[in-house]
Amino acid sequence: MASSVLVLGAGMVGVSVALHVARRGRDVVLVDRQDPGEGASFGNGGLIQREAVFPHAFPRQVREILRIAGNRAIDARYHWGALPGVASPLLQYWWHSEPERYEAAASAHAALIETCLDEHLALVRGTSAMALLRPIGWMRLYGDAAGLEAALRQAERARAEHGVNFVALDGQGLAAAEPHLMVGRAGAIHWTDPLSVSDPQALVLAYAARFAEAGGRFLHGDATTLERAGAGWRVQTVEGAVEAAEVVIALGAAATKVTRKLGYAPPLFGKRGYHRHFRLRGNAVLHRPILDTPSGFLLAPMRAGIRLTTGAEFAAPDAPPTPVQLEQAEPIARGLLPLAERVEDTPWMGTRPCMPDMLPVIGALPGQEGAWCAFGHAHQGLTLGPTTGRLLAEMMTGEAPFIPPEPYRAERFL
């Protein structure tokens, strides 16, 4: 049992951790109540976002705060009953978004983001899953010249400080790049570094297959049954109790259901999101994902069709789906692209795990020997899964971490 590890959570982060730890000679069992990639990893925009070096700060302009507070926006909605539960984390999020504190967070965030392409390619290169990663980047569209100019200034900073590549397009250039757009825009930024994933769950499953090749096992089980077993850990699975010397909690938005019982309750909060796929009419195509800033949603070409994704919804963890944002976005999306019929009758919903300082928790769980954390990646779980997996595996096995791990330590919330 001395070299055994339980990894709880089979999303992109958990699967990546399990794979990296197994490749270092540990006996690893990956546990989830669902199949790999069926949680939040299933429903994202499918982008490995090398350009995302600046995390999204809490709005500090009164006009923007009032817009969101009106609870009518496509990009952000809330349930009134959920506000007491998220008030404290959101207040901390606002505090961490103060310019000086934000710069420190952005620096640590960028250190992770800068590695994402190399770390994904290290896992997928030479396999059939390479075909899932399309080197087409994505575009952000702007409705007015002032918004585009401000975004270009930020893009230039990203290029100068972090080596991010992009192409600026005016309205005519955008129309030539995406000829089936049905509206005019002032222009766009084409982020050229990111990889667009045609099927995010298929990519998670590909990494899970590599984990199995490395000798790992996947079992369905209940992570909330985690308990001490002598000096190690025990969890209940479909094959009964499984024990290991160490455990990694990679449960996304559900992580605190387990860590709280172990004396660690960081201010993790969830942002729900929805998606639905559509076919296109006739011979229309969308060449790459587009985020239309005036509309507040992303449209991405996927295996299943054109995926329309929404922004953030704040709701109680067990609240039933309320896809109001998706219903509001669909007619606007039909004005952007010649969308045909819906692919699914029921939209998908998932929850993104967010930390108020905009950084994930990666490292040892305080006060619990042999327990480790890997959660809180917000919108970047797909992007940062392999990076997190390598970093945590190096920490667990005593290797020199390839990125300084201090900014992500769990102790920062004690």
LUMBA-730008 format. One record per residue: x, z, y of N, C-alpha, C in turn; residue in three letters. Coordinates in steps of 0.05 Angstrom, whole numbers, plus 5000, padded with zeros to 4 digits. Example, Ala and Ser with C-alpha at 12.3 -4.5 7.8 and 13.67 -1.06 7.14 Angstrom:
BEGIN
526451564886524651564910526451564934ALA
525751424955527351434979525851575001SER
***
This chain:
BEGIN
501650004976500050005000501750005025MET
504350065023506050095046506249855064ALA
505949615052506249365068503649225071SER
501349365069498749245070497449275097SER
495749085104494449085130491548985128VAL
489749125140487049025144486848905172LEU
485648675174485048555200482048535202VAL
480848665221477948675225477148475247LEU
475648265239474848065258476047795251GLY
474447595246475447335237474847115257ALA
475047185283474946975303477746855306GLY
478146695327480746575331482946785333MET
482447005347484547205351485147345324VAL
483047435310483547575285484847395264GLY
483947155261485146975241488046915248VAL
488646885274491446835282493147075276SER
492147315282493747555276494247575246VAL
492147535230492347545201494447345190ALA
494347105201496246895192499146975199LEU
499547065223502347135231503347375215HIS
501647575211502547805196503047735167VAL
501347565155501747485127504347325124ALA
504947155143507447005142509947175144ARG
509547425152511847615153511947795129ARG
510647705108510847845082508948075077GLY
507048115095505248335090502848245073ARG
501748435058499348385042496948425060ASP
495548215068493548225089490748155078VAL
488848315085486048265079484548235106VAL
483248005110481747955134478748005128LEU
477448165145474748255140472948185163VAL
470648075157468548025177465848005163ASP
463748075177461048045165460247755164ARG
461447585181460847295180463247145170GLN
462846885166465146715158466946675183ASP
469446595178471346565201470246365221PRO
470546445247469846265269466846255275GLY
465246435265462346415270461446595293GLU
463346735306462646905329463046745354GLY
464246885374464646755400466546505398ALA
468246505377470046275374468446015368SER
466046045359464345805352463345665377PHE
462745815398461145705419462345655446GLY
465045655447466345615473466445325481ASN
467845265503468044995513470044825498GLY
471444945479473344795463475844715477GLY
476844885496479144815511481445005506LEU
483844905501486245065500487445045528ILE
486945235544487245215573489945285584GLN
491845095581494545145592494545165622ARG
492445065635492345075664491245345675GLU
490145515657488645745666490545985672ALA
492545935689494546145695493446345715VAL
491346285729490146465748487446565737PHE
487246815728484646905717482546915738PRO
480046915730477746905749477347185760HIS
477747215786477447475799474547525806ALA
473947785810471247865819470947755847PHE
468647635853468247525881468547745902PRO
469847675923470347865945469047775971ARG
467947535971466547435994463547525993GLN
462547636014459847736015457847516007VAL
458247286017456347066011456247005981ARG
458547005968458546955939457347185924GLU
457847435932456647665919453547655921ILE
452547585945449747565949448447345932LEU
449947125930448946905913448546995884ARG
450447135874450147235846448147455844ILE
448047625864446047845864443247745864ALA
442747505875440047385875439047325847GLY
440847315827440047285799438547025794ASN
439446815807438246555802440346335796ARG
442946425795445046235792445346145762ALA
446245905758446745805731449245935719ILE
451245995737453746095727453846395722ASP
451946545732451946835728449146945731ALA
448247075710445547205710445847485698ARG
443847655702443947915691441148015684TYR
441048195664438548345658438648605675HIS
436548665688436548905704437149155687TRP
436149165663436549395646439449425637GLY
440949215639443749225630445649325651ALA
444749335676446549405698447849685696LEU
446349895688447650155685449950145666PRO
449749995644451849985624454349835633GLY
454049645652456349485660457249555689VAL
455949745702456549805730459449905732ALA
460250095715462950195718465149985712SER
464949835689466949625685467049415707PRO
464649345718464649145739465849255765LEU
465449515770466749635794469749635790LEU
470649695766473549685761474649395763GLN
473049205754473748925757474148845786TYR
472248935803472448895831475049015842TRP
475649265834478049405843480549255835TRP
480649165811483049025801483348745814HIS
481248645827481348385840482348395868SER
482948645878484248665904486848495903GLU
487448355925489648155923492248245911PRO
493248475919495848555908495648625878GLU
493548765870493148825842492648575826ARG
491148385838490548135825493147985819TYR
494947975838497447825833499047935809GLU
499048195806500348315783498948235757ALA
496348245757494848165733495247865727ALA
495247705748495547415744498247355732ALA
500347495741503047455730503147505700SER
501847735692501847805663500047605648ALA
497847525660496147335646497547065642HIS
498946975663500346715661502546725640ALA
503746955636505846975615504746905588ALA
502246975583500946905557500146615557LEU
498846525578497746255580499946045577ILE
502246095588504445895588505345835559GLU
504746005540505645965512503545825495THR
501145785505498845725487499145465472CYS
500145255485500344995472502345015449LEU
504745125455506845145435505845305411ASP
504445525416503645695394501445575377GLU
499545425389497645285373498945065357HIS
500644905370501944685355503744785333LEU
504945015336506545125314504845185289ALA
502345245293500545295270499345045258LEU
498844845275497144625266498744365261VAL
501144355272502744105269503344045239ARG
502943795231503343715204501043755185GLY
498743845196496343885180494143685190THR
492143655173489943475181488443585205SER
488643845211487243965233488443865260ALA
490743735259491843635284489943445298MET
488243305282486343115293484243255310ALA
483943515307481943665323482743705352LEU
485343685357486543735383486943475398LEU
485343435418485443185433486943225460ARG
489143075464490743115489489542975513PRO
487043045519485642905540485143085565ILE
485843345563485343525586482443555592GLY
481843625617479143655626479043625656TRP
476643575667476343525696474543735708MET
475243815732473443975748472643815772ARG
469943775776468843605796468043775821LEU
468443665845467843805869465943635886TYR
463943775898461943635913462543585942GLY
464643715953465343675981468343675984ASP
469243556006472143526010473543796014ALA
472143976028473444236033473944386007ALA
472044385989472344515963474644395947GLY
474744125947476843985933479644055945LEU
479844055971482444115984483344395978GLU
481544585978482344865971483244885942ALA
481844745925482644755896485344615892ALA
485844405907488444265904490744445914LEU
490244605934492344795943493044995921ARG
490945085907491445275885492745125862GLN
492044875857493244725835496244675841ALA
496844625866499644585873501244835868GLU
500045065874501445315868501845355838ARG
499845285822500045305793502245125783ALA
502544885795504644705786507444815794ARG
507644915818510245015828511145265813ALA
509245445807510045705796509945715765GLU
508245545753507845565725507945295709HIS
508845085723509244835709506644705700GLY
504444755713501844635706501744345717VAL
500744165701500543885709497643805714ASN
497243635734494543545741494743285756PHE
492443155758492142905774489742945792VAL
490142895818487942905837486542645838ALA
483842645838482242405839480342415862LEU
480142195877478042185897475442095884ASP
473342055899470741975887470941715872GLY
472341515881472541265867474141295842GLN
476341455843477941505819476341645797GLY
474641835805472941975786470941785774LEU
469741615790467741425779469041235759ALA
471541155764472940975746473741125720ALA
474441385722475241535698472841605681ALA
470541655693468141725678465841545688GLU
465741295679463941095690460941155685PRO
460341335666457541385661456441635675HIS
458041745693457041955711454841825729LEU
452641965733450441855748450241955776MET
452242115785452242225812455042175824VAL
455142175850457642155864458742435870GLY
461342465870462642715877464942655896ARG
465742855912467942815930470542755915ALA
470742855891473142805876473343005853GLY
475743015840476043195818479043255814ALA
479543475800482243525790482143485760ILE
483943305750484143265721486543425712HIS
485943645698488043815687489043675661TRP
491443585661492343405639493743545616THR
494543795620495843945598494044045576ASP
491644145582490044265561489344075538PRO
489044195515488044055491485044105489LEU
483543905483480643925479480043925449SER
478744125440478244165411475444045405VAL
475343855387472843725381470943895364SER
471944105351470344285335471744555333ASP
471244745352472744995352472545145326PRO
470245165313470145315288471845185267GLN
471944915266473644775246476544845250ALA
477444885276480144965280480645255270LEU
478845435274479145705263479245695233VAL
477545535221477545505191480245385182LEU
481345205197483945095190486145305189ALA
486045485210488045705210487445905188TYR
484945945182484246115159485246005133ALA
485245745130486345615106489345655105ALA
490645645127493545695128494145985121ARG
492346165130492646445122492446485092PHE
490446345080490246365051492746255037ALA
493846035047496245925036498546115037GLU
498546295058500646495061500146735043ALA
498046735027497446955008495347145018GLY
494147095041492147275051489447245037GLY
487747445040485047435028482947495050ARG
480747345049478447395067476247515051PHE
474947735062472647865049470547915070LEU
468047875062465847965079465648275077HIS
465348395100465148685100464148795127GLY
463949055129462849185152465149345166ASP
466049235188468349365202467649645213ALA
465049695217464349955228464650185208THR
465150115182465650315162468550405161THR
470150305179473050375179473350685181LEU
475150785164475651075164478551115153GLU
479551355158482151435148482051455117ARG
484151375105484551415076487351525072ALA
487651785073490251905073491751825098GLY
494151705094495651615117494951335125ALA
493151205110492350935116489450905124GLY
488250675117485550615126483950485104TRP
481250525106479450425086477050295100ARG
476050075089473649935099472049835076VAL
469449825079467649735058467249435060GLN
467449305037467049015035465248955012THR
464548695008462848614986464148664959VAL
466748704959468248774934468749074932GLU
467349234949467849514949469849604971GLY
470749844969472649954988475349814986ALA
476549745008479149625009480949805027VAL
483249875018485050055032487649905040GLU
488849995062491349885071492750085088ALA
495350045092496950225108496350205137ALA
495749955146495249915175492749755179GLU
491649765203489249615209489549495237VAL
488449255241488349125267485449085274VAL
484649175297481849145307481848905325ILE
480648695315480448435330477548345331ALA
475848525340472948485338471648385363LEU
473148285382471948175406470248375420GLY
467848295428466148465444465148715429ALA
465448705402464548935386466749135381ALA
469149095392471449255385471049555390ALA
469649625412469449915418467450055399THR
465849905384464250035363466050175343LYS
468450075339470350195320472350375335VAL
473450285357475450445370474350705382THR
471850705390470650945402470751175382ARG
470251115356470251325336473051425331LYS
475051275340477851355336478951475362LEU
477251535381478151665405479051485428GLY
478451225425479351035446477050865455TYR
476250905480473850765490474550625516ALA
475950405515476650255539474150125551PRO
474250055577471849945591471349655584PRO
471249585559470649315550467749255556LEU
467249015567464448935572464048645563PHE
461648575556461048315545459748125565GLY
460447875564459047665580457947465560LYS
455247455558454047275539454046985550ARG
454246795532454046515539452446365518GLY
451446135526449845965509450845675509TYR
450245535488450745245488448645095471HIS
448444845477446644665462447944385463ARG
447644225442448743955441446543745445HIS
447443525457445643305463447043045455PHE
445442855447446442585443446342435470ARG
447842215471447842045495446241795490LEU
445041695511443441455509445141205507ARG
444341015491445640755490448540775483GLY
450240635498453040635493454540815513ASN
453240995525454441175544456541355530ALA
458641425544460741605534461541805555VAL
462542025546463942215563466742245552LEU
468742165568471442135557472842405554HIS
472042605570473442865569471543075580ARG
472043335574470243535585470343535616PRO
467943595627467743605657466343865664ILE
467343995684465944235696465144145724LEU
462544135728461544055754461144295771ASP
462944335790462844575807460144615821THR
458944415833456344465846454144555827PRO
454344475801452244545782452844805767SER
455444875763456145125750456045125720GLY
456544895707456644885678458544675669PHE
459244695643461144505630459644325611LEU
460444075611459543875591462043775576LEU
462043795549464343735534463543555510ALA
465043335505464443175481465543315456PRO
463843355437464443495412463643325389MET
464443405365463543265341460543265339ARG
459243485347456443515344454843375366ALA
456143285387454843155410456043255436GLY
454643215458455543325484454643615486ILE
456643795487456044075489455644155518ARG
453344265523452744385549453044685547LEU
454944805562455345095560454645225587THR
453745475586453045615610455245805618THR
454745935641456646135651456246405637GLY
456046615653455946885642453147005645ALA
452247155624449847305625450547595618GLU
449747785634450148065629447548185617PHE
447748275593445448385579446348605560ALA
444448775552445048985533445948855507ALA
447848985492449048865468446948755448PRO
444748895445442848815424440348675436ASP
440448595461438148465474437748185461ALA
435248105458434747835447435747615466PRO
436247385455437247165472435247095494PRO
436247035517434646945540436046705553THR
435846465541437346235551436246115576PRO
435746275596434646175621436645995635VAL
439146065634441245905647441345625635GLN
441145615608441145355595438745185602LEU
436445315603434045165611434245065640GLU
435545225657435845145685437944915687GLN
439944925670442144735671441344455660ALA
439644455639439044205625438043975643GLU
436044025660435143795677437243705697PRO
438943895706441143815724443143645709ILE
443743725684445643585667444643295662ALA
442043275658440843005653441042835678ARG
441442955701441942795725444842715728GLY
446642855713449442785714450242575694LEU
449142595670449842415647447242325635LEU
447242085622444841985608444442125581PRO
443642385582443242535558440742445544LEU
440842425518438542355501437342615489ALA
436642605464435242835452437143065446GLU
435943305444437443535435438243515406ARG
440543615400441443615372440243845356VAL
440144085369439144325356436544415370GLU
434744525354432244635366432844905380ASP
434645065369435245325380438045335391THR
438445415416441145425427442845645414PRO
445445615415447245815405447846025427TRP
448346275419449046485438451346645426MET
453246715443455446895435456247065459GLY
458047255454458947445474461947445477THR
462847405502465747405508466647695514ARG
468847785503469848055507471648075532PRO
470848225552472348225577473448505584CYS
475748505596476948755607476948745637MET
476548965651476348955680478948885694PRO
481248905681483748825694484548545687ASP
482748395673483148115667485348065646MET
486148265632488248235612487248345585LEU
487948215563487148315537488648575529PRO
487648705509488948945498490348855472VAL
493048875473494648785450496749005446ILE
496649135423498649345417497449575401GLY
499049795399498250025383495850165395ALA
494050255378491750415387492750705391LEU
492350815415493451075422492451295403PRO
494351455394493651695378492851645349GLY
493151395340492351325312494651175299GLN
496251305284498451175270497450955252GLU
498750725255498050495237495650335246GLY
494550385270492250235280493150075305ALA
492149825306493049635327490549505340TRP
490949405364488749285379489448995386CYS
487448815385487748535393484948445402ALA
484148505426481548435436481548425466PHE
479248325478478948325507480048075520GLY
479847845507481047595517479147445535HIS
476747545540474847415558474347125550ALA
474746935568474146655562476546525547HIS
478646665541481046545531481746625503GLN
479846705487480446765459481446525443GLY
480046295447480946055433483745975442LEU
484245995468486845925479489046105469THR
488546365469490746565465490846685437LEU
489146585419489246695392492046685379GLY
493246455377495946445364498046595380PRO
497946595406499846755422499547045416THR
497147145415496647425409497447495380THR
496847305362497647355334500647385331GLY
502147215344505047235342506147495355ARG
505147545379506047775394505548035379LEU
503148065368502448315354503948335328LEU
504248115314505748115288508548195293ALA
509748105314512548185321512648485326GLU
510748585341510648875347510349035321MET
508548945303508049095279510349095260MET
511948885260514148865241516848935253THR
516949035278519349125290521148905301GLY
520148655303521648445315521648475346GLU
523448335358523448335388521148155397ALA
519248265412516948105421517847865439PRO
516747635434517547395449516347395478PHE
514547575483513447625510513547925515ILE
514348025538514248315543511348415539PRO
510948605521508248685514507048905533PRO
508649015550507749245566505149205581GLU
504648975594502248945610499648965594PRO
499848925568497448905551496949155535TYR
498549355539498449595522495749745525ARG
494849855504492249995504492350245522ALA
494650375525494850625540494050595569GLU
493950355579493250325608490450415614ARG
488750455594485950535598485550825590PHE
487650975584487251255577486751415602LEU
***
